[in-house]
Amino acid sequence: MSLYKSTMAAAVQVIQNRDTAATLFSPVRMQILERLAEPGSGSGVARELGLPRQQVGYHLRELEQAGLVEFVEERRKGNCVERVVRRAARSFVIGPGALGKLGATPEQCRDRFSAGYLISLAARAIGDLAALCFRADKAGKRVSTLAFEVDVRFRTAEARGEFAGELAREVARLAAKYHDEKTAGGRRFRLFGGVYPAVARDEAAETNSISIE
């Protein structure tokens, strides 16, 4: 047995390439990836799905070439040697780069209080983080990030508006306090936030597509 990978798969893979996205969007390939949360062989996946081994092997080669599946080890089984693989990440996100000029950008939204503007900000953040993580990985470093999430239940719409105004003023105060344009060696960070109605996990419905103004 020759071990190639021993670390855990990445938490999230952001797909920024349209060809990689096209490789992913196949019902059979998505079923294969679902079964490769843990390392497995092509023959094992074929048995689980009830598909011909050759068909699964073809899809695995395409997925591995696209970077969606990674080699783990070789395992001897009788007179044969099986390649054991797993999916390259525990979950996947399609970044705006995969859509080219069709990807959402904040500049396209006139209403900064709209859901479309919030979504476009989130899409840009995904693209930015994907680029930063790629550069950091090549340099053997980690990206400095800060994330927070909190649910707030407002009594009234007026209270929600007051909260938004107070939050904006406080963020502006902190930004003015800590922003330093001149000191040598300083590094610029981007902070963005969004507020939207909380959705219970059992209320989140899947949909093929949705249009948001």
C-alpha positions as CSV (number, residue, x, y, z in Angstrom):
1,M,0.0,0.0,0.0
2,S,1.4,3.4,-1.0
3,L,-0.2,6.3,0.9
4,Y,-0.5,9.5,-1.0
5,K,-2.9,11.6,1.2
6,S,-3.3,11.4,4.9
7,T,-4.8,14.8,5.8
8,M,-8.5,15.5,5.9
9,A,-10.2,16.9,2.8
10,A,-10.7,20.7,2.7
11,A,-13.8,22.1,4.3
12,V,-15.0,24.0,1.2
13,Q,-13.9,24.2,-2.4
14,V,-14.9,27.3,-4.2
15,I,-15.3,26.6,-7.9
16,Q,-14.3,29.6,-10.0
17,N,-13.8,27.9,-13.3
18,R,-16.7,27.3,-15.6
19,D,-15.3,24.1,-17.0
20,T,-14.9,22.7,-13.5
21,A,-18.5,23.8,-12.7
22,A,-19.7,22.0,-15.9
23,T,-17.9,18.9,-14.8
24,L,-19.6,19.0,-11.4
25,F,-23.1,19.5,-12.8
26,S,-23.9,16.0,-13.8
27,P,-26.4,13.9,-11.8
28,V,-24.2,10.8,-11.9
29,R,-21.1,12.7,-10.9
30,M,-22.8,14.4,-8.0
31,Q,-24.0,10.9,-6.8
32,I,-20.4,9.7,-7.1
33,L,-19.1,12.6,-5.1
34,E,-21.8,12.1,-2.4
35,R,-20.5,8.6,-1.9
36,L,-16.8,9.7,-1.7
37,A,-17.1,11.7,1.6
38,E,-14.9,8.8,2.8
39,P,-12.2,7.2,0.7
40,G,-13.5,4.6,-1.7
41,S,-12.7,2.8,-4.9
42,G,-14.4,2.9,-8.3
43,S,-15.6,-0.6,-8.0
44,G,-17.1,0.1,-4.6
45,V,-19.0,3.2,-5.8
46,A,-20.2,1.3,-8.9
47,R,-21.7,-1.4,-6.6
48,E,-23.4,1.2,-4.5
49,L,-24.9,3.0,-7.5
50,G,-25.6,-0.1,-9.5
51,L,-23.6,1.2,-12.5
52,P,-21.0,-0.4,-14.7
53,R,-17.5,-0.1,-13.3
54,Q,-16.2,1.3,-16.6
55,Q,-18.8,4.1,-16.5
56,V,-17.9,5.1,-12.9
57,G,-14.2,4.9,-13.8
58,Y,-14.7,7.4,-16.7
59,H,-16.6,9.8,-14.4
60,L,-13.9,9.5,-11.7
61,R,-11.2,10.3,-14.2
62,E,-13.1,13.4,-15.2
63,L,-13.7,14.5,-11.6
64,E,-10.1,13.9,-10.7
65,Q,-8.8,15.9,-13.6
66,A,-11.1,18.7,-12.6
67,G,-9.7,18.7,-9.1
68,L,-13.0,17.6,-7.5
69,V,-11.7,14.1,-6.5
70,E,-8.2,13.4,-5.1
71,F,-6.1,10.3,-4.9
72,V,-5.6,8.7,-1.5
73,E,-3.9,5.4,-1.8
74,E,-3.5,2.2,-3.8
75,R,-5.0,-0.9,-2.3
76,R,-4.3,-4.4,-3.4
77,K,-7.3,-6.6,-3.8
78,G,-6.5,-10.1,-5.0
79,N,-4.4,-9.8,-8.1
80,C,-5.5,-6.3,-8.7
81,V,-4.5,-2.9,-7.4
82,E,-7.4,-0.5,-6.8
83,R,-7.0,3.3,-6.7
84,V,-8.7,4.7,-3.6
85,V,-10.0,8.3,-3.9
86,R,-12.2,10.8,-2.1
87,R,-13.8,14.0,-2.9
88,A,-11.5,17.0,-2.6
89,A,-13.6,18.9,-0.2
90,R,-16.5,18.2,2.2
91,S,-18.6,20.7,0.4
92,F,-18.5,22.9,-2.8
93,V,-19.6,26.4,-3.6
94,I,-19.9,27.9,-7.1
95,G,-18.1,31.2,-7.1
96,P,-19.0,34.2,-9.4
97,G,-15.9,33.6,-11.5
98,A,-17.5,30.5,-12.9
99,L,-20.2,32.7,-14.5
100,G,-17.9,35.2,-16.1
101,K,-19.7,38.4,-17.0
102,L,-22.9,36.9,-15.8
103,G,-21.7,36.8,-12.2
104,A,-23.3,39.2,-9.8
105,T,-21.5,42.3,-8.8
106,P,-22.5,45.0,-6.2
107,E,-22.1,47.7,-8.8
108,Q,-25.0,46.3,-10.8
109,C,-27.5,46.9,-7.9
110,R,-28.9,50.4,-7.4
111,D,-30.7,49.6,-4.2
112,R,-28.3,49.0,-1.4
113,F,-31.1,47.9,0.9
114,S,-32.2,45.1,-1.5
115,A,-31.7,41.3,-1.2
116,G,-29.9,41.4,-4.6
117,Y,-27.3,43.8,-3.3
118,L,-26.6,41.6,-0.3
119,I,-26.3,38.5,-2.5
120,S,-23.9,40.3,-4.8
121,L,-21.8,41.4,-1.9
122,A,-21.7,37.8,-0.6
123,A,-20.8,36.5,-4.1
124,R,-17.9,39.0,-4.3
125,A,-16.7,37.9,-0.9
126,I,-16.7,34.3,-2.1
127,G,-14.6,35.3,-5.1
128,D,-12.2,37.4,-3.1
129,L,-11.7,34.7,-0.5
130,A,-11.1,32.0,-3.2
131,A,-8.3,34.2,-4.7
132,L,-6.8,34.9,-1.3
133,C,-6.8,31.3,-0.2
134,F,-5.2,30.2,-3.5
135,R,-2.4,32.7,-3.0
136,A,-2.0,31.8,0.7
137,D,-1.8,28.1,-0.1
138,K,0.9,28.6,-2.6
139,A,2.9,30.6,-0.1
140,G,2.3,28.1,2.7
141,K,0.3,30.6,4.7
142,R,-3.2,31.1,6.1
143,V,-5.7,33.9,5.3
144,S,-6.6,36.1,8.3
145,T,-10.4,36.2,8.6
146,L,-13.1,37.1,11.0
147,A,-16.6,35.7,10.9
148,F,-19.6,36.2,13.1
149,E,-23.3,35.4,13.0
150,V,-26.1,36.3,15.4
151,D,-29.9,36.3,15.2
152,V,-31.8,39.3,16.4
153,R,-35.6,39.2,16.9
154,F,-37.0,42.7,16.6
155,R,-40.3,43.8,18.3
156,T,-41.3,46.2,15.5
157,A,-40.1,47.4,12.1
158,E,-39.2,50.7,13.8
159,A,-36.9,48.8,16.2
160,R,-35.3,47.1,13.2
161,G,-34.7,50.5,11.6
162,E,-33.2,51.9,14.7
163,F,-30.9,48.9,15.1
164,A,-29.7,49.4,11.5
165,G,-28.9,53.0,12.0
166,E,-27.1,52.4,15.3
167,L,-25.1,49.6,13.8
168,A,-24.1,51.7,10.8
169,R,-23.0,54.5,13.1
170,E,-21.0,52.2,15.3
171,V,-19.2,50.5,12.4
172,A,-18.4,54.0,11.0
173,R,-17.0,55.0,14.4
174,L,-14.8,51.9,14.7
175,A,-13.6,52.2,11.1
176,A,-12.6,55.8,11.7
177,K,-10.9,54.9,14.9
178,Y,-8.7,52.1,13.6
179,H,-8.3,53.0,9.9
180,D,-4.7,54.1,9.2
181,E,-3.9,55.1,5.6
182,K,-0.2,56.1,6.2
183,T,1.6,53.7,8.5
184,A,4.2,51.6,6.6
185,G,3.4,47.9,6.7
186,G,-0.3,48.3,7.4
187,R,-2.7,45.9,5.7
188,R,-6.1,46.7,4.3
189,F,-9.0,44.4,5.3
190,R,-12.6,44.5,4.0
191,L,-15.6,44.2,6.3
192,F,-19.1,43.6,5.1
193,G,-22.2,42.6,6.8
194,G,-25.8,41.7,6.0
195,V,-29.1,41.5,7.8
196,Y,-31.9,39.3,6.6
197,P,-34.9,37.5,8.2
198,A,-33.7,34.3,10.0
199,V,-34.8,31.1,8.3
200,A,-35.3,27.9,10.3
201,R,-33.4,24.9,9.0
202,D,-36.7,23.0,8.3
203,E,-38.1,26.0,6.4
204,A,-35.2,26.2,3.9
205,A,-36.6,24.8,0.7
206,E,-34.5,23.7,-2.2
207,T,-35.2,25.2,-5.6
208,N,-33.7,24.9,-9.0
209,S,-33.6,28.6,-9.6
210,I,-34.8,31.8,-8.1
211,S,-35.0,35.4,-9.5
212,I,-34.2,38.2,-7.0
213,E,-34.7,41.8,-7.8
